[in-house]
Amino acid sequence: MGSYQNGVVAGDRSGTSNGGGGPVPVVDKELDFAQYFCTYAFLYHQKEMLSDRVRMDAYYNSVFQNKHHFKGKTVLDVGTGSGILAIWSAQAGARKVYAVEATKMSEHARALVKANNLEAVVEVIEGSMEDVTLPEKVDVIISEWMGYFLLRESMFDSVICARDRWLKPTGIMYPSHARMWMAPIRTGLSEKKISDYEGAMDDWHHFTNETKTCYGVDMSVLTKPFSEEQKKYYLQTSSWNNLHPHQVIGTAALVKEIDCLTATVDDILKVRSNISSSITLENTRFCGFGGWFDVHFRGRREDPAQKEIELTTAPSFDNGTHWGQQVFLVNPTIRVTEGDNLNFSFLMIRSKENHRLMEVELGCEVRQCSGNVLPAFNKKYYIE
Amino acid sequence: MGSYQNGVVAGDRSGTSNGGGGPVPVVDKELDFAQYFCTYAFLYHQKEMLSDRVRMDAYYNSVFQNKHHFKGKTVLDVGTGSGILAIWSAQAGARKVYAVEATKMSEHARALVKANNLEAVVEVIEGSMEDVTLPEKVDVIISEWMGYFLLRESMFDSVICARDRWLKPTGIMYPSHARMWMAPIRTGLSEKKISDYEGAMDDWHHFTNETKTCYGVDMSVLTKPFSEEQKKYYLQTSSWNNLHPHQVIGTAALVKEIDCLTATVDDILKVRSNISSSITLENTRFCGFGGWFDVHFRGRREDPAQKEIELTTAPSFDNGTHWGQQVFLVNPTIRVTEGDNLNFSFLMIRSKENHRLMEVELGCEVRQCSGNVLPAFNKKYYIE
């Protein structure tokens, strides 16, 4: 056989059970751990996240510019990884911090806590959030749970579970709110992906000819499934991209808003919305959608933040993040101009094979400023 | 969090249970399937294997130049994938061919069999070899089970299991024999990997300074574990390489020989041998070892092949394979010259975390032709 040597597998730190309930398929914990958590057991991956200045600044400022939320309080860090958020919480004056981490990274977190003289305050607990028992309820839950396009990785399930079990009625969520955004974009990616796909098919035809001539087997019956496999890979799988603001050709549409204090797993199992965007550029090409998220640190109504902090992963000149944006390509691309309107329906569900990956259905209709309406189209995408 | 999008995971087609017995750790089947088999469910991966001319020619010739082994006989193809070996067996005159495949690739194999008008002869069975029940014993077991450096993927376990359960006492194995080889090499890879490692560490030091200055956390306690993680990744993990014969600087040593008709799982759980190689080049650099394998199609003593076929993955000018060779780097490199002798001890075991991956221990001593013996060294490697 000779299969590829191991690549990095999608990974995060959350637990696998359903937390707030809802019809989530049962998950094989060992499988989930091997497929998902494993990445987070590597320091190079922690370093990548810790090197994301936008991410670091937002959490750092949210804590140190709102010390009143931490001073003398109890804090739970869900998926602490290297322990950075737990350490900041302690440095901001927390009385006690519980730092829960499912992977062996917990041992590094413990060492880091000790090296920074905070063992008296920060208690690192190795285990998945769903299984862990704390000696008390907490005033604050802090967590960096966001995946690509916010919900990939489904880690927020574990934060919800932690909140429902361990947050005091007066408790505060860090972050407190999250939003998903989408906007029409122009990108050369379409051409690249299409030519990659066409190249793969040319290759295939050469291959089937060879196999027939040299080895007496007619493979052409597999041409259709191969084409579908390649289409899915090149054209239907969203890709990570660090979009330049100039590539955004229309107004950003709010796809989903989450109040981290009240959201349930049911609220995020299916994300459905009908939204619209108006083109803001003259005579350009509509090549697809860019999807991103932002989160806010506002405290709670009765106990607001002194300084509200925002962490956005929107397209930016100089503040890119490791999350980038997810790009969903539209083929063929469509000529649009300022004043045209896109009305689209968005549906995102979890993949049956892996609850941490997503499937997206996009329906779209272009209503030109002339009043003319282009034929609507429907596309299916995969967030891998 | 924002973890990498899914990479390709190591995959093959074998079952997960122990087959011939022996102290193999119990394996989570669902986990093994997701981690390993999945790759083989993709046509692009099948195409890669089917495009390997050395591999294809060897199996094609072994079947069609030894039709007497197939004419009117019953055949079992272990891990049939696209079904190519089963189809050839039928085309060579087999009366009945059972083609067992664990992944959904079985559906494509069935379609391919039908398109080539062999449904009357070839029966595709979806299931793992260990679970499948056949209506009869077979005259021939054919399988392409070889992973990197022969045993990675541990798929031969399933072939052994199939043989012990379903091969007639007079039955024949295709291939009939397999060998592992190692030879000292020179390569620029050492410099590259060392500078990659050093670059990663420079990066890390910059990162820890930043984190201390900007975010008030001293990460230096993690420098040692990070360094070990990176050393393992860059310097202790064997890498795929398509070596040029000129890079081989000494005689190839036979590490292991397997008679596919009689080998047990116990025989391959641990591969241990003491071997030696003499340097054949004047004044060169010993940078590490290249590891590869060959297999032979000889039939069996009482019923030999009319034409013996060899499939080798040794370094070659123009007959490279998708298996390439595995390179185990030695640092620092050692000056050697014609007539010097390398005596080395080789031990390969399966990784505790994943029974389809391997761990290698290499002890080596350089005995110079002058009689002078350089200090011996011991190194641990990982075949991921």
Chai-1 contact restraints between the chains, C-beta under 6 A:
chainA,res_idxA,chainB,res_idxB,connection_type,confidence,min_distance_angstrom,max_distance_angstrom,comment,restraint_id
A,M1,B,D12,contact,1.0,0.0,6.0,A-B,restraint_1
A,M1,B,G147,contact,1.0,0.0,6.0,A-B,restraint_2
A,M1,B,E153,contact,1.0,0.0,6.0,A-B,restraint_3
A,G2,B,G147,contact,1.0,0.0,6.0,A-B,restraint_4
A,G2,B,Y148,contact,1.0,0.0,6.0,A-B,restraint_5
A,G2,B,H322,contact,1.0,0.0,6.0,A-B,restraint_6
A,G2,B,W323,contact,1.0,0.0,6.0,A-B,restraint_7
A,S3,B,A10,contact,1.0,0.0,6.0,A-B,restraint_8
A,S3,B,G11,contact,1.0,0.0,6.0,A-B,restraint_9
A,S3,B,D12,contact,1.0,0.0,6.0,A-B,restraint_10
A,S3,B,T39,contact,1.0,0.0,6.0,A-B,restraint_11
A,Y4,B,V8,contact,1.0,0.0,6.0,A-B,restraint_12
A,Q5,B,E384,contact,1.0,0.0,6.0,A-B,restraint_13
A,N6,B,A10,contact,1.0,0.0,6.0,A-B,restraint_14
A,N6,B,E384,contact,1.0,0.0,6.0,A-B,restraint_15
A,G7,B,G7,contact,1.0,0.0,6.0,A-B,restraint_16
A,G7,B,V8,contact,1.0,0.0,6.0,A-B,restraint_17
A,V8,B,Y4,contact,1.0,0.0,6.0,A-B,restraint_18
A,V8,B,G7,contact,1.0,0.0,6.0,A-B,restraint_19
A,V9,B,V9,contact,1.0,0.0,6.0,A-B,restraint_20
A,A10,B,S3,contact,1.0,0.0,6.0,A-B,restraint_21
A,A10,B,N6,contact,1.0,0.0,6.0,A-B,restraint_22
A,G11,B,S3,contact,1.0,0.0,6.0,A-B,restraint_23
A,D12,B,M1,contact,1.0,0.0,6.0,A-B,restraint_24
A,D12,B,S3,contact,1.0,0.0,6.0,A-B,restraint_25
A,D28,B,E30,contact,1.0,0.0,6.0,A-B,restraint_26
A,E30,B,D28,contact,1.0,0.0,6.0,A-B,restraint_27
A,E30,B,L31,contact,1.0,0.0,6.0,A-B,restraint_28
A,L31,B,E30,contact,1.0,0.0,6.0,A-B,restraint_29
A,L31,B,L31,contact,1.0,0.0,6.0,A-B,restraint_30
A,L31,B,A34,contact,1.0,0.0,6.0,A-B,restraint_31
A,A34,B,L31,contact,1.0,0.0,6.0,A-B,restraint_32
A,A34,B,Q35,contact,1.0,0.0,6.0,A-B,restraint_33
A,Q35,B,A34,contact,1.0,0.0,6.0,A-B,restraint_34
A,T39,B,S3,contact,1.0,0.0,6.0,A-B,restraint_35
A,L43,B,F226,contact,1.0,0.0,6.0,A-B,restraint_36
A,L43,B,E229,contact,1.0,0.0,6.0,A-B,restraint_37
A,K47,B,F207,contact,1.0,0.0,6.0,A-B,restraint_38
A,S51,B,F207,contact,1.0,0.0,6.0,A-B,restraint_39
A,Y60,B,Y215,contact,1.0,0.0,6.0,A-B,restraint_40
A,I87,B,V217,contact,1.0,0.0,6.0,A-B,restraint_41
A,H108,B,L222,contact,1.0,0.0,6.0,A-B,restraint_42
A,A111,B,V221,contact,1.0,0.0,6.0,A-B,restraint_43
A,L112,B,V221,contact,1.0,0.0,6.0,A-B,restraint_44
A,A115,B,D218,contact,1.0,0.0,6.0,A-B,restraint_45
A,A115,B,V221,contact,1.0,0.0,6.0,A-B,restraint_46
A,N116,B,D218,contact,1.0,0.0,6.0,A-B,restraint_47
A,G147,B,M1,contact,1.0,0.0,6.0,A-B,restraint_48
A,G147,B,G2,contact,1.0,0.0,6.0,A-B,restraint_49
A,Y148,B,G2,contact,1.0,0.0,6.0,A-B,restraint_50
A,E153,B,M1,contact,1.0,0.0,6.0,A-B,restraint_51
A,F207,B,K47,contact,1.0,0.0,6.0,A-B,restraint_52
A,F207,B,S51,contact,1.0,0.0,6.0,A-B,restraint_53
A,Y215,B,Y60,contact,1.0,0.0,6.0,A-B,restraint_54
A,V217,B,I87,contact,1.0,0.0,6.0,A-B,restraint_55
A,D218,B,A115,contact,1.0,0.0,6.0,A-B,restraint_56
A,D218,B,N116,contact,1.0,0.0,6.0,A-B,restraint_57
A,V221,B,A111,contact,1.0,0.0,6.0,A-B,restraint_58
A,V221,B,A115,contact,1.0,0.0,6.0,A-B,restraint_59
A,L222,B,H108,contact,1.0,0.0,6.0,A-B,restraint_60
A,F226,B,L43,contact,1.0,0.0,6.0,A-B,restraint_61
A,E229,B,L43,contact,1.0,0.0,6.0,A-B,restraint_62
A,H322,B,G2,contact,1.0,0.0,6.0,A-B,restraint_63
A,W323,B,G2,contact,1.0,0.0,6.0,A-B,restraint_64
A,E384,B,Q5,contact,1.0,0.0,6.0,A-B,restraint_65
A,E384,B,N6,contact,1.0,0.0,6.0,A-B,restraint_66
